[in-house]
Amino acid sequence: MTTSPTELAPVRARLLKDAEADARALLAAADEDAATLLRNAETQAADIFAEARSQGAADAEAVRRALRTRARRAARARELAARRECWQELRRQVVHGVEALHDTDAYPALEARLTTHARHLLGPDARITTAPGGGVRGEAPGRRADLSLTSLALGALDDLGSEAEELWTP
């Protein structure tokens, strides 16, 4: 038996309707999958962006701290260099000031007192010599005494220690 095309029309229509429904369902599922993938990609991109922003902020903070530390160290080094310069200038001026005593009328009496003190420290047989810049140096077997004006002045300055910094500290 043969079937006519008209007899198959309802079957064809039903198959076509079912195929269209299946296609619509497949398209809807594909659209839903695509929307889900897009939402997941957007969420992942937002998470990556937030992590990158956080890491960038952390990196910037680390760089800022390093720069601040470097700046503090540089400032401290400049301060210490300035203090050292002041200290050296003070020492230079003190030495210059005491060496200028050599040219005063009071110097012979000062040298005599320093000679007496050297003999007192080292004994009457000590060899006493005039120190460059003024003052005296004495030697006895196994002992020495430096009573030069420079040595005495720098020793007194060193004894001041940190108190001398008050001269140039605001």
KEKESE-616064 format. One record per residue: x, y, z of N, C-alpha, C in turn; residue in three letters. Coordinates in pm, whole numbers, plus 50000, padded with zeros to 5 digits. Atoms other than C-alpha are relative to their C-alpha. Layout:
N
+-------+-------+-------+-------+-------+-------+-------+-------+-------+------+
!   n_u !   n_v !   n_w !  ca_u !  ca_v !  ca_w !   c_u !   c_v !   c_w ! type !
+-------+-------+-------+-------+-------+-------+-------+-------+-------+------+
!     X !     Y !     Z !     X !     Y !     Z !     X !     Y !     Z !  ala !
...
+-------+-------+-------+-------+-------+-------+-------+-------+-------+------+
//
This chain:
170
+-------+-------+-------+-------+-------+-------+-------+-------+-------+------+
!   n_u !   n_v !   n_w !  ca_u !  ca_v !  ca_w !   c_u !   c_v !   c_w ! type !
+-------+-------+-------+-------+-------+-------+-------+-------+-------+------+
! 50078 ! 49886 ! 50000 ! 50000 ! 50000 ! 50000 ! 50085 ! 50124 ! 50000 !  met !
! 49933 ! 49873 ! 50017 ! 50104 ! 50339 ! 49912 ! 49921 ! 50108 ! 50070 !  thr !
! 50062 ! 49889 ! 49928 ! 50040 ! 50644 ! 50106 ! 50015 ! 50123 ! 49914 !  thr !
! 49997 ! 49879 ! 50081 ! 49952 ! 50961 ! 49944 ! 50057 ! 50113 ! 50081 !  ser !
! 49941 ! 49887 ! 49931 ! 50117 ! 51286 ! 50019 ! 49901 ! 50070 ! 50090 !  pro !
! 50098 ! 49933 ! 49916 ! 49796 ! 51422 ! 50163 ! 49980 ! 49924 ! 50130 !  thr !
! 50016 ! 50077 ! 49878 ! 49777 ! 51139 ! 50405 ! 50119 ! 50024 ! 50093 !  glu !
! 49880 ! 49976 ! 49919 ! 50131 ! 51219 ! 50523 ! 50009 ! 50144 ! 50050 !  leu !
! 49994 ! 49860 ! 49962 ! 50063 ! 51588 ! 50564 ! 49987 ! 50019 ! 50150 !  ala !
! 50008 ! 49980 ! 49856 ! 49949 ! 51561 ! 50927 ! 50125 ! 49950 ! 50072 !  pro !
! 49880 ! 50054 ! 49937 ! 50255 ! 51349 ! 51012 ! 50115 ! 50097 ! 49978 !  val !
! 49896 ! 49903 ! 50032 ! 50480 ! 51592 ! 50832 ! 49984 ! 50125 ! 50084 !  arg !
! 50026 ! 49880 ! 49921 ! 50319 ! 51886 ! 51010 ! 50040 ! 49976 ! 50146 !  ala !
! 49967 ! 50032 ! 49861 ! 50358 ! 51709 ! 51345 ! 50152 ! 49992 ! 50016 !  arg !
! 49855 ! 50010 ! 49994 ! 50724 ! 51629 ! 51274 ! 50065 ! 50138 ! 49990 !  leu !
! 49948 ! 49862 ! 50016 ! 50787 ! 51985 ! 51160 ! 49977 ! 50079 ! 50127 !  leu !
! 50032 ! 49929 ! 49876 ! 50614 ! 52121 ! 51472 ! 50093 ! 49952 ! 50111 !  lys !
! 49912 ! 50054 ! 49897 ! 50819 ! 51888 ! 51695 ! 50144 ! 50047 ! 49977 !  asp !
! 49865 ! 49955 ! 50032 ! 51141 ! 51983 ! 51513 ! 50017 ! 50147 ! 50035 !  ala !
! 49993 ! 49857 ! 49965 ! 51063 ! 52353 ! 51553 ! 50005 ! 50018 ! 50151 !  glu !
! 50001 ! 49993 ! 49853 ! 50989 ! 52300 ! 51924 ! 50136 ! 49958 ! 50054 !  ala !
! 49866 ! 50044 ! 49957 ! 51314 ! 52106 ! 51965 ! 50104 ! 50107 ! 49970 !  asp !
! 49905 ! 49895 ! 50038 ! 51503 ! 52381 ! 51779 ! 49987 ! 50118 ! 50094 !  ala !
! 50020 ! 49888 ! 49906 ! 51345 ! 52650 ! 51998 ! 50058 ! 49964 ! 50138 !  arg !
! 49948 ! 50044 ! 49870 ! 51433 ! 52448 ! 52309 ! 50153 ! 50000 ! 49999 !  ala !
! 49854 ! 49999 ! 50012 ! 51788 ! 52400 ! 52186 ! 50055 ! 50143 ! 49998 !  leu !
! 49958 ! 49860 ! 50005 ! 51820 ! 52772 ! 52105 ! 49987 ! 50066 ! 50138 !  leu !
! 50020 ! 49942 ! 49866 ! 51676 ! 52866 ! 52446 ! 50108 ! 49949 ! 50095 !  ala !
! 49895 ! 50057 ! 49915 ! 51920 ! 52628 ! 52619 ! 50135 ! 50061 ! 49964 !  ala !
! 49874 ! 49938 ! 50043 ! 52207 ! 52768 ! 52410 ! 50007 ! 50144 ! 50047 !  ala !
! 50002 ! 49862 ! 49950 ! 52100 ! 53125 ! 52497 ! 50024 ! 50003 ! 50150 !  asp !
! 49981 ! 50004 ! 49855 ! 52083 ! 53031 ! 52865 ! 50145 ! 49965 ! 50033 !  glu !
! 49859 ! 50036 ! 49979 ! 52424 ! 52860 ! 52848 ! 50091 ! 50118 ! 49968 !  asp !
! 49920 ! 49883 ! 50038 ! 52567 ! 53164 ! 52668 ! 49990 ! 50109 ! 50106 !  ala !
! 50019 ! 49899 ! 49896 ! 52416 ! 53397 ! 52930 ! 50075 ! 49961 ! 50127 !  ala !
! 49929 ! 50048 ! 49882 ! 52557 ! 53181 ! 53211 ! 50150 ! 50016 ! 49981 !  thr !
! 49857 ! 49983 ! 50029 ! 52899 ! 53173 ! 53046 ! 50041 ! 50147 ! 50006 !  leu !
! 49970 ! 49857 ! 49998 ! 52885 ! 53550 ! 53000 ! 50002 ! 50054 ! 50142 !  leu !
! 50003 ! 49956 ! 49859 ! 52786 ! 53607 ! 53366 ! 50124 ! 49949 ! 50074 !  arg !
! 49881 ! 50056 ! 49935 ! 53063 ! 53374 ! 53482 ! 50127 ! 50072 ! 49955 !  asn !
! 49883 ! 49929 ! 50052 ! 53317 ! 53547 ! 53257 ! 50006 ! 50141 ! 50059 !  ala !
! 50002 ! 49865 ! 49941 ! 53205 ! 53890 ! 53384 ! 50038 ! 49995 ! 50147 !  glu !
! 49965 ! 50014 ! 49858 ! 53229 ! 53770 ! 53746 ! 50150 ! 49973 ! 50014 !  thr !
! 49858 ! 50031 ! 49995 ! 53572 ! 53621 ! 53682 ! 50083 ! 50122 ! 49963 !  gln !
! 49928 ! 49879 ! 50039 ! 53685 ! 53939 ! 53505 ! 49997 ! 50102 ! 50113 !  ala !
! 50010 ! 49906 ! 49887 ! 53558 ! 54149 ! 53799 ! 50092 ! 49956 ! 50113 !  ala !
! 49912 ! 50051 ! 49895 ! 53743 ! 53922 ! 54044 ! 50147 ! 50025 ! 49965 !  asp !
! 49862 ! 49977 ! 50045 ! 54063 ! 53944 ! 53839 ! 50034 ! 50148 ! 50010 !  ile !
! 49978 ! 49856 ! 49993 ! 54025 ! 54322 ! 53815 ! 50016 ! 50045 ! 50145 !  phe !
! 49990 ! 49963 ! 49857 ! 53966 ! 54351 ! 54193 ! 50133 ! 49953 ! 50057 !  ala !
! 49872 ! 50052 ! 49952 ! 54269 ! 54132 ! 54262 ! 50116 ! 50084 ! 49947 !  glu !
! 49896 ! 49916 ! 50059 ! 54480 ! 54337 ! 54022 ! 50004 ! 50137 ! 50067 !  ala !
! 50006 ! 49870 ! 49932 ! 54361 ! 54660 ! 54184 ! 50061 ! 49989 ! 50140 !  arg !
! 49946 ! 50021 ! 49865 ! 54440 ! 54521 ! 54530 ! 50151 ! 49982 ! 49996 !  ser !
! 49856 ! 50022 ! 50013 ! 54783 ! 54400 ! 54419 ! 50071 ! 50129 ! 49961 !  gln !
! 49942 ! 49872 ! 50039 ! 54849 ! 54734 ! 54252 ! 50010 ! 50095 ! 50119 !  gly !
! 49997 ! 49914 ! 49881 ! 54757 ! 54916 ! 54572 ! 50108 ! 49953 ! 50097 !  ala !
! 49896 ! 50053 ! 49910 ! 54981 ! 54683 ! 54776 ! 50139 ! 50033 ! 49946 !  ala !
! 49870 ! 49967 ! 50060 ! 55268 ! 54733 ! 54530 ! 50032 ! 50148 ! 50016 !  asp !
! 49979 ! 49855 ! 49986 ! 55219 ! 55110 ! 54540 ! 50036 ! 50035 ! 50144 !  ala !
! 49970 ! 49975 ! 49858 ! 55221 ! 55105 ! 54922 ! 50143 ! 49957 ! 50032 !  glu !
! 49862 ! 50047 ! 49976 ! 55543 ! 54901 ! 54924 ! 50100 ! 50097 ! 49940 !  ala !
! 49910 ! 49902 ! 50064 ! 55706 ! 55145 ! 54681 ! 50002 ! 50129 ! 50081 !  val !
! 50008 ! 49877 ! 49920 ! 55583 ! 55441 ! 54890 ! 50082 ! 49985 ! 50128 !  arg !
! 49922 ! 50023 ! 49877 ! 55729 ! 55287 ! 55208 ! 50150 ! 50000 ! 49970 !  arg !
! 49858 ! 50005 ! 50037 ! 56059 ! 55217 ! 55032 ! 50053 ! 50140 ! 49971 !  ala !
! 49957 ! 49863 ! 50031 ! 56077 ! 55573 ! 54899 ! 50010 ! 50084 ! 50126 !  leu !
! 49998 ! 49924 ! 49874 ! 55991 ! 55716 ! 55241 ! 50122 ! 49960 ! 50083 !  arg !
! 49883 ! 50046 ! 49925 ! 56258 ! 55501 ! 55405 ! 50128 ! 50055 ! 49940 !  thr !
! 49881 ! 49947 ! 50069 ! 56514 ! 55603 ! 55143 ! 50015 ! 50149 ! 50026 !  arg !
! 49994 ! 49855 ! 49975 ! 56423 ! 55970 ! 55192 ! 50044 ! 50028 ! 50144 !  ala !
! 49958 ! 49980 ! 49860 ! 56455 ! 55939 ! 55573 ! 50149 ! 49972 ! 50016 !  arg !
! 49857 ! 50033 ! 49990 ! 56795 ! 55771 ! 55535 ! 50086 ! 50109 ! 49938 !  arg !
! 49924 ! 49893 ! 50066 ! 56913 ! 56038 ! 55292 ! 50002 ! 50125 ! 50087 !  ala !
! 50007 ! 49882 ! 49912 ! 56793 ! 56314 ! 55526 ! 50090 ! 49980 ! 50122 !  ala !
! 49916 ! 50028 ! 49883 ! 56965 ! 56145 ! 55821 ! 50148 ! 50009 ! 49962 !  arg !
! 49861 ! 49993 ! 50046 ! 57287 ! 56109 ! 55621 ! 50043 ! 50146 ! 49981 !  ala !
! 49967 ! 49857 ! 50017 ! 57273 ! 56480 ! 55529 ! 50014 ! 50067 ! 50136 !  arg !
! 49992 ! 49941 ! 49866 ! 57209 ! 56571 ! 55893 ! 50132 ! 49961 ! 50067 !  glu !
! 49875 ! 50044 ! 49938 ! 57501 ! 56360 ! 56013 ! 50121 ! 50063 ! 49932 !  leu !
! 49889 ! 49935 ! 50072 ! 57727 ! 56504 ! 55742 ! 50011 ! 50146 ! 50044 !  ala !
! 49997 ! 49861 ! 49955 ! 57628 ! 56857 ! 55848 ! 50055 ! 50010 ! 50143 !  ala !
! 49947 ! 50000 ! 49863 ! 57696 ! 56773 ! 56214 ! 50150 ! 49975 ! 50000 !  arg !
! 49857 ! 50030 ! 50009 ! 58031 ! 56623 ! 56122 ! 50077 ! 50123 ! 49951 !  arg !
! 49936 ! 49878 ! 50052 ! 58115 ! 56937 ! 55923 ! 50010 ! 50106 ! 50110 !  glu !
! 49999 ! 49903 ! 49890 ! 58018 ! 57157 ! 56219 ! 50106 ! 49962 ! 50104 !  cys !
! 49903 ! 50048 ! 49901 ! 58226 ! 56942 ! 56454 ! 50144 ! 50026 ! 49952 !  trp !
! 49866 ! 49979 ! 50055 ! 58529 ! 56958 ! 56224 ! 50034 ! 50149 ! 49996 !  gln !
! 49976 ! 49855 ! 50002 ! 58489 ! 57334 ! 56184 ! 50027 ! 50051 ! 50141 !  glu !
! 49977 ! 49960 ! 49861 ! 58465 ! 57377 ! 56562 ! 50141 ! 49960 ! 50044 !  leu !
! 49864 ! 50045 ! 49964 ! 58780 ! 57169 ! 56610 ! 50106 ! 50088 ! 49933 !  arg !
! 49903 ! 49916 ! 50072 ! 58959 ! 57373 ! 56343 ! 50011 ! 50137 ! 50068 !  arg !
! 49998 ! 49868 ! 49937 ! 58858 ! 57700 ! 56510 ! 50063 ! 49995 ! 50139 !  gln !
! 49941 ! 50013 ! 49866 ! 58954 ! 57576 ! 56857 ! 50152 ! 49988 ! 49987 !  val !
! 49856 ! 50016 ! 50019 ! 59297 ! 57465 ! 56734 ! 50061 ! 50133 ! 49957 !  val !
! 49949 ! 49870 ! 50046 ! 59345 ! 57795 ! 56552 ! 50004 ! 50099 ! 50118 !  his !
! 50006 ! 49908 ! 49886 ! 59239 ! 57984 ! 56867 ! 50111 ! 49975 ! 50101 !  gly !
! 49895 ! 50026 ! 49900 ! 59478 ! 57805 ! 57101 ! 50139 ! 50021 ! 49942 !  val !
! 49868 ! 49975 ! 50060 ! 59766 ! 57823 ! 56855 ! 50029 ! 50150 ! 49992 !  glu !
! 49981 ! 49854 ! 50001 ! 59709 ! 58201 ! 56843 ! 50055 ! 50049 ! 50134 !  ala !
! 49944 ! 49964 ! 49869 ! 59803 ! 58206 ! 57214 ! 50152 ! 50011 ! 49994 !  leu !
! 49854 ! 50002 ! 50014 ! 60161 ! 58140 ! 57103 ! 50055 ! 50141 ! 49974 !  his !
! 49954 ! 49865 ! 50037 ! 60180 ! 58499 ! 56976 ! 49961 ! 50106 ! 50103 !  asp !
! 50042 ! 49901 ! 49900 ! 60052 ! 58663 ! 57295 ! 50110 ! 50020 ! 50104 !  thr !
! 49903 ! 49972 ! 49892 ! 60247 ! 58819 ! 57582 ! 49987 ! 49900 ! 50113 !  asp !
! 50023 ! 50094 ! 49891 ! 60096 ! 58562 ! 57819 ! 50058 ! 49862 ! 49970 !  ala !
! 49955 ! 50134 ! 50038 ! 60241 ! 58267 ! 57627 ! 50123 ! 49952 ! 50077 !  tyr !
! 49882 ! 50052 ! 49928 ! 60585 ! 58245 ! 57795 ! 49964 ! 49946 ! 50139 !  pro !
! 50040 ! 50048 ! 49867 ! 60421 ! 58210 ! 58137 ! 49921 ! 49870 ! 49987 !  ala !
! 50078 ! 50123 ! 50023 ! 60179 ! 57948 ! 58000 ! 50094 ! 49884 ! 49968 !  leu !
! 49906 ! 50106 ! 50036 ! 60467 ! 57750 ! 57847 ! 50080 ! 49955 ! 50123 !  glu !
! 49926 ! 50035 ! 49877 ! 60657 ! 57765 ! 58178 ! 49913 ! 49912 ! 50091 !  ala !
! 50090 ! 50080 ! 49916 ! 60352 ! 57631 ! 58366 ! 49983 ! 49859 ! 49941 !  arg !
! 50014 ! 50131 ! 50064 ! 60310 ! 57350 ! 58108 ! 50127 ! 49916 ! 50018 !  leu !
! 49873 ! 50070 ! 49980 ! 60680 ! 57261 ! 58140 ! 50008 ! 49947 ! 50143 !  thr !
! 50000 ! 50042 ! 49859 ! 60649 ! 57249 ! 58521 ! 49905 ! 49882 ! 50018 !  thr !
! 50098 ! 50108 ! 49987 ! 60340 ! 57028 ! 58490 ! 50053 ! 49872 ! 49936 !  his !
! 49943 ! 50118 ! 50065 ! 60518 ! 56793 ! 58247 ! 50105 ! 49936 ! 50090 !  ala !
! 49898 ! 50054 ! 49909 ! 60809 ! 56756 ! 58491 ! 49933 ! 49935 ! 50122 !  arg !
! 50075 ! 50058 ! 49887 ! 60560 ! 56692 ! 58772 ! 49945 ! 49862 ! 49961 !  his !
! 50058 ! 50126 ! 50046 ! 60396 ! 56414 ! 58563 ! 50108 ! 49894 ! 49973 !  leu !
! 49901 ! 50095 ! 50049 ! 60717 ! 56257 ! 58429 ! 50127 ! 49991 ! 50084 !  leu !
! 49879 ! 50001 ! 49918 ! 60984 ! 56341 ! 58685 ! 50095 ! 50109 ! 49956 !  gly !
! 49910 ! 49889 ! 50027 ! 61263 ! 56599 ! 58702 ! 50098 ! 49974 ! 49885 !  pro !
! 49904 ! 50031 ! 50107 ! 61479 ! 56416 ! 58446 ! 49932 ! 49986 ! 49863 !  asp !
! 50073 ! 50013 ! 50127 ! 61210 ! 56423 ! 58174 ! 50059 ! 50094 ! 49897 !  ala !
! 49954 ! 49916 ! 50110 ! 61313 ! 56555 ! 57835 ! 49877 ! 50074 ! 49949 !  arg !
! 50113 ! 49914 ! 50039 ! 61081 ! 56847 ! 57750 ! 50036 ! 50069 ! 49869 !  ile !
! 49979 ! 49932 ! 50128 ! 61043 ! 56978 ! 57394 ! 49880 ! 50089 ! 49971 !  thr !
! 50108 ! 49910 ! 50041 ! 60840 ! 57259 ! 57244 ! 49918 ! 49930 ! 49893 !  thr !
! 50090 ! 50065 ! 50096 ! 60537 ! 57130 ! 57056 ! 49970 ! 50096 ! 49887 !  ala !
! 50041 ! 49913 ! 50110 ! 60451 ! 57262 ! 56710 ! 49863 ! 50060 ! 50032 !  pro !
! 50126 ! 49933 ! 49970 ! 60171 ! 57515 ! 56750 ! 49990 ! 50050 ! 50142 !  gly !
! 49999 ! 49950 ! 49862 ! 60260 ! 57583 ! 57114 ! 49982 ! 49887 ! 50099 !  gly !
! 50006 ! 50101 ! 49896 ! 60280 ! 57394 ! 57440 ! 50127 ! 49919 ! 50002 !  gly !
! 49880 ! 50083 ! 49987 ! 60525 ! 57120 ! 57531 ! 49962 ! 49852 ! 49995 !  val !
! 50012 ! 50146 ! 49993 ! 60578 ! 56746 ! 57507 ! 50116 ! 49953 ! 50088 !  arg !
! 49895 ! 50052 ! 49913 ! 60769 ! 56548 ! 57763 ! 50013 ! 49850 ! 49983 !  gly !
! 49973 ! 50144 ! 50008 ! 60935 ! 56207 ! 57760 ! 50090 ! 49961 ! 50116 !  glu !
! 49917 ! 50064 ! 49897 ! 61075 ! 55991 ! 58034 ! 50000 ! 49852 ! 49966 !  ala !
! 49996 ! 50142 ! 50034 ! 61171 ! 55625 ! 58016 ! 49863 ! 49933 ! 50024 !  pro !
! 50127 ! 50072 ! 49992 ! 60847 ! 55437 ! 57937 ! 49876 ! 50088 ! 50012 !  gly !
! 50117 ! 49913 ! 49985 ! 60621 ! 55743 ! 57962 ! 50012 ! 50122 ! 49911 !  arg !
! 50006 ! 49878 ! 50081 ! 60510 ! 56042 ! 57757 ! 49886 ! 50087 ! 50049 !  arg !
! 50108 ! 49906 ! 49968 ! 60304 ! 56351 ! 57816 ! 49991 ! 50100 ! 49886 !  ala !
! 50022 ! 49904 ! 50108 ! 60153 ! 56561 ! 57538 ! 49921 ! 50116 ! 50058 !  asp !
! 50062 ! 49879 ! 49948 ! 60081 ! 56906 ! 57673 ! 50005 ! 50109 ! 49894 !  leu !
! 50005 ! 49900 ! 50108 ! 60069 ! 57072 ! 57333 ! 49866 ! 50071 ! 50010 !  ser !
! 50125 ! 49923 ! 49994 ! 59810 ! 57344 ! 57304 ! 49890 ! 49930 ! 49919 !  leu !
! 50098 ! 50069 ! 50085 ! 59639 ! 57150 ! 57024 ! 49942 ! 49880 ! 50073 !  thr !
! 50046 ! 50120 ! 49930 ! 59621 ! 56828 ! 57224 ! 49911 ! 50036 ! 50120 !  ser !
! 50080 ! 49958 ! 49883 ! 59493 ! 57006 ! 57536 ! 49864 ! 50054 ! 49958 !  leu !
! 50126 ! 49941 ! 50045 ! 59229 ! 57199 ! 57343 ! 49907 ! 49892 ! 49944 !  ala !
! 50084 ! 50105 ! 50058 ! 59106 ! 56896 ! 57146 ! 49952 ! 49902 ! 50107 !  leu !
! 50042 ! 50086 ! 49889 ! 59100 ! 56686 ! 57464 ! 49885 ! 50064 ! 50076 !  gly !
! 50108 ! 49931 ! 49930 ! 58887 ! 56949 ! 57636 ! 49872 ! 49998 ! 49916 !  ala !
! 50116 ! 50003 ! 50090 ! 58658 ! 56962 ! 57332 ! 49937 ! 49860 ! 49999 !  leu !
! 50051 ! 50138 ! 49997 ! 58627 ! 56582 ! 57327 ! 49930 ! 49970 ! 50132 !  asp !
! 50064 ! 50020 ! 49869 ! 58544 ! 56589 ! 57698 ! 49859 ! 50059 ! 50003 !  asp !
! 50135 ! 49943 ! 50006 ! 58245 ! 56809 ! 57615 ! 49901 ! 49902 ! 49937 !  leu !
! 50085 ! 50100 ! 50064 ! 58110 ! 56528 ! 57395 ! 49879 ! 50062 ! 49932 !  gly !
! 50123 ! 49955 ! 50068 ! 57752 ! 56576 ! 57286 ! 49957 ! 50139 ! 50045 !  ser !
! 50034 ! 49863 ! 49956 ! 57726 ! 56899 ! 57488 ! 50047 ! 50103 ! 49898 !  glu !
! 49949 ! 49905 ! 50100 ! 57931 ! 57066 ! 57215 ! 49900 ! 50018 ! 49888 !  ala !
! 50099 ! 49990 ! 50108 ! 57648 ! 56994 ! 56968 ! 49898 ! 50109 ! 50028 !  glu !
! 50094 ! 49893 ! 49966 ! 57438 ! 57249 ! 57155 ! 50041 ! 50132 ! 49934 !  glu !
! 49954 ! 49878 ! 50066 ! 57651 ! 57511 ! 56984 ! 49935 ! 50019 ! 49864 !  leu !
! 50059 ! 49985 ! 50133 ! 57490 ! 57436 ! 56645 ! 49862 ! 49937 ! 49987 !  trp !
! 50136 ! 50056 ! 50004 ! 57162 ! 57266 ! 56738 ! 49902 ! 50111 ! 50029 !  thr !
! 50098 ! 49891 ! 49976 ! 56861 ! 57498 ! 56707 ! 49922 ! 49981 ! 50127 !  pro !
+-------+-------+-------+-------+-------+-------+-------+-------+-------+------+
//
